[in-house]
Amino acid sequence: MNSLTPRFSRFAALFALLATLVAIAPAAAGTITTANPASGPGLGLVAVPNILTTTPNNDNEVGPGSNNIAIAVKRFDANGSIDIVFNTALSQGVTEYLIFEAVDNNTGVPWANYTMQLGFGTGAGFTQSAAGDGLDFDFPNFDGGVPSSTALPLVATGEDLLTFSGGIHAAGLQTYQVRIDVADFDGRPQNFTLRQTPVPVPEPATLALAGVAMIGALCVRRRS
């Protein structure tokens, strides 16, 4: 009995040390747990009723997403950005999510473009995610399909920035679908931000002024 006591004591001390190291280790992200209330100058109403994670660490998934986020309503009452902060938990890998959202243009002005950004912070404190940090729009392979929209079919893709164009998002609801990868990354906050910003169609007066400026520039070039 006495011979086992030192061994047990050493094991207990080692276990206590490991527990301490785990407690002070940097938090990392891998799965999405909850979403905070949305914010931003464009905010009208945002509802995120469902975040489903059935297959953690499913990076490069092909076909219908097994992890899904439904943004049932994202209503813009003004032409400004809306930020949604997603809280995350450790998963020891890369978890891929399919995001489906219904975007409602309630601004009274049609949109020519619509951007999505991944980053950290909100409002003036928002910073775009850095290249290679494990948070991205399923870039560059888009195994589950490229981002899509029923209103703006052309998409300029990047790791942390998407720009939808090639059409008009007029008043009312249109759908957007994207995938994101969320990876463990030491030192990164336990949340990230999805920022979305509409770009209105230029007003006729603005287009006319732009046309005059272009003509003036051409005249100057010909004289020179």
C-alpha positions as a printed Julia matrix, in Angstrom:
224×3 Matrix{Float64}:
   0.0    0.0     0.0
   2.78   2.38    0.95
   4.76   1.53   -2.22
   1.86   2.67   -4.4
   1.41   5.98   -2.64
   4.39   7.83   -4.24
   3.36   6.61   -7.69
  -0.21   7.74   -7.11
   1.04  11.1    -5.86
   3.18  11.6    -8.96
   0.18  10.7   -11.17
  -2.05  13.14   -9.29
   0.54  15.88   -9.64
   0.89  15.22  -13.4
  -2.89  15.27  -13.84
  -3.11  18.56  -11.97
  -0.38  20.05  -14.17
  -2.17  18.95  -17.36
  -5.45  20.37  -16.11
  -3.72  23.69  -15.43
  -2.17  23.77  -18.9
  -5.54  23.07  -20.53
  -7.16  25.82  -18.48
  -4.63  28.44  -19.57
  -4.25  27.29  -23.2
  -5.48  29.75  -25.85
  -9.08  29.11  -26.83
  -9.56  27.9   -30.38
 -12.51  27.62  -32.74
 -13.83  24.73  -34.77
 -17.61  24.47  -34.45
 -20.26  27.18  -34.29
 -22.41  27.13  -31.17
 -24.57  30.29  -31.13
 -25.1   33.62  -32.87
 -25.24  36.99  -31.12
 -27.91  39.57  -31.97
 -27.05  41.31  -35.23
 -25.88  44.92  -35.38
 -24.93  47.59  -37.9
 -26.27  50.65  -39.7
 -28.22  48.59  -42.21
 -30.07  46.56  -39.59
 -33.77  46.06  -39.86
 -34.38  42.53  -38.62
 -32.22  39.39  -38.45
 -33.34  35.94  -37.34
 -30.97  32.97  -37.02
 -33.31  30.22  -35.84
 -31.12  27.24  -36.56
 -27.44  26.32  -36.27
 -27.03  22.59  -36.89
 -23.71  20.83  -36.39
 -24.07  17.1   -37.01
 -20.64  16.35  -38.49
 -17.74  18.26  -36.92
 -14.48  18.41  -38.87
 -16.17  17.7   -42.21
 -13.92  19.98  -44.28
 -14.11  19.58  -48.08
 -17.57  18.07  -47.89
 -19.25  17.52  -51.27
 -23.0   17.65  -51.78
 -25.7   18.83  -49.39
 -24.27  20.29  -46.22
 -24.46  18.19  -43.06
 -23.81  21.31  -40.96
 -26.27  24.09  -41.68
 -27.01  27.64  -40.62
 -30.39  29.07  -41.54
 -30.72  32.85  -41.53
 -34.46  32.93  -42.04
 -34.68  36.71  -42.32
 -32.04  39.35  -42.93
 -33.85  42.63  -43.57
 -31.97  45.76  -44.54
 -33.84  48.96  -43.68
 -30.88  51.13  -44.76
 -27.97  50.76  -47.15
 -25.33  49.93  -44.58
 -23.6   46.82  -43.26
 -25.03  44.18  -40.95
 -22.72  42.18  -38.65
 -23.53  38.78  -37.18
 -21.11  37.4   -34.58
 -20.93  33.61  -34.35
 -19.59  32.01  -31.17
 -17.41  28.93  -31.56
 -15.97  25.96  -29.68
 -12.92  23.74  -30.02
 -13.19  20.79  -32.4
  -9.56  19.88  -33.19
 -10.19  20.29  -36.9
 -11.94  22.22  -39.67
 -15.74  22.26  -39.71
 -17.58  23.35  -42.84
 -21.01  25.01  -42.74
 -23.58  25.66  -45.44
 -25.28  29.03  -44.84
 -28.65  29.68  -46.44
 -30.23  33.08  -45.95
 -33.21  35.08  -47.16
 -32.14  38.7   -47.66
 -34.88  41.34  -47.73
 -34.15  44.68  -49.41
 -36.39  47.09  -47.52
 -34.32  50.2   -48.3
 -36.38  51.53  -51.21
 -33.32  51.44  -53.48
 -32.28  48.47  -55.67
 -28.83  46.97  -55.2
 -26.23  46.35  -57.9
 -23.77  44.49  -55.65
 -23.74  42.66  -52.37
 -20.59  41.81  -50.41
 -19.87  39.26  -47.69
 -16.8   39.43  -45.46
 -15.4   37.19  -42.75
 -13.53  38.82  -39.89
 -13.53  39.79  -36.25
 -15.19  42.56  -34.28
 -18.14  44.74  -35.21
 -18.81  48.29  -36.36
 -15.72  50.46  -36.67
 -13.72  47.74  -34.9
 -14.29  45.16  -37.63
 -11.17  43.72  -39.28
 -11.2   41.25  -42.16
  -9.85  37.78  -41.48
  -6.19  37.28  -42.41
  -5.16  35.0   -45.26
  -4.41  31.45  -44.18
  -5.88  31.71  -40.68
  -8.33  28.85  -41.23
 -11.47  30.97  -41.53
 -12.65  31.25  -45.14
 -15.49  30.89  -47.65
 -14.5   27.27  -48.48
 -11.76  28.84  -50.61
 -10.2   28.03  -53.07
 -11.73  24.69  -54.11
 -15.42  25.27  -53.27
 -15.94  21.52  -52.92
 -19.6   21.93  -52.04
 -20.3   24.4   -54.86
 -19.58  28.05  -55.5
 -21.51  30.76  -53.62
 -24.82  31.62  -55.27
 -27.66  34.15  -55.27
 -31.05  34.27  -56.94
 -30.64  38.02  -57.55
 -26.94  38.52  -58.34
 -25.59  35.48  -60.21
 -21.98  36.59  -60.75
 -19.61  36.12  -57.8
 -16.07  37.43  -57.42
 -14.61  34.96  -54.94
 -11.85  35.33  -52.39
 -10.77  33.67  -49.18
 -12.58  36.12  -46.91
 -14.47  38.38  -49.33
 -17.28  37.63  -51.79
 -18.84  40.18  -54.15
 -22.15  39.31  -55.82
 -23.12  41.2   -58.99
 -24.49  40.72  -62.51
 -28.08  41.63  -61.79
 -30.36  43.67  -59.56
 -31.58  42.89  -56.08
 -34.78  44.93  -56.07
 -37.27  45.26  -53.22
 -38.17  42.05  -51.42
 -36.57  38.72  -50.57
 -33.78  37.0   -52.47
 -31.74  34.01  -51.37
 -27.98  33.68  -50.92
 -26.04  30.51  -50.24
 -22.39  30.21  -49.17
 -20.11  27.81  -47.31
 -17.61  28.71  -44.63
 -14.74  26.81  -43.03
 -14.1   27.27  -39.31
 -10.78  25.89  -38.08
  -8.98  25.6   -34.76
  -6.44  28.38  -34.51
  -4.47  29.2   -31.36
  -4.73  32.79  -30.24
  -7.84  33.58  -32.28
 -10.96  34.83  -30.47
 -13.71  32.32  -29.75
 -15.97  34.05  -32.25
 -15.95  35.54  -35.72
 -18.07  37.99  -37.68
 -19.99  37.63  -40.92
 -20.4   41.13  -42.36
 -22.72  41.79  -45.31
 -23.07  45.08  -47.16
 -25.37  46.04  -50.07
 -24.22  48.45  -52.77
 -27.1   50.51  -54.25
 -27.59  51.07  -57.96
 -26.2   54.56  -58.75
 -28.88  57.22  -59.08
 -29.48  58.63  -62.61
 -27.94  61.97  -61.62
 -24.82  60.18  -60.41
 -24.59  58.22  -63.65
 -25.0   61.44  -65.66
 -22.2   63.16  -63.75
 -19.97  60.14  -64.24
 -20.7   60.25  -67.97
 -19.82  63.96  -68.17
 -16.58  63.29  -66.3
 -15.64  60.53  -68.71
 -16.34  62.75  -71.74
 -14.28  65.53  -70.22
 -11.38  63.18  -69.61
 -11.51  61.96  -73.23
 -11.48  65.55  -74.52
  -8.43  66.39  -72.42
  -6.61  63.33  -73.74
  -7.38  64.23  -77.38
  -6.12  67.82  -76.91
  -2.93  66.6   -75.33
